[in-house]
């Protein structure tokens, strides 16, 4: 069962290491739209999903993903509700 990801500084610092080089994050300028990052805790980007080009997902290699037993990935597009 997935564990809730806390929106804290430690998780954000980890997120920066994995979202920063994410192939979908920068090209879609997701850092300019709320919630900016840490989508596994904060939910999907407010940018409409139809305007986000899926270029891949780095969530699967992120320690937050593993430590919280998350599934699904692409939290920037689908939020935490979309996790399986």
C-alpha positions, 0 to 999 in steps of 0.5 A: 500500500502506498504511503503518503508523501509529505510535502517537506524540505527533504522530499523536495530536495530529492525531487529536485534531483530527479524532476530537474533532469526529467525529460518531461519536466523542463520541456513542458515548463512545469516549474512555472505552473503550480505546484511547480514540483513534488507532484507525488505529494502536491498533485498534478500540475495545473497545466492542462494535461492536453498541453503536456507532452509526455517525453518520459518519467523519472519518478521510477528512479526517485528514492521518494518513489521507492521509500513510499512504495508508489506506483504509476509515475507521471505524477506531474500529469496524473497527480496522486489520484492516478497512481495505481 
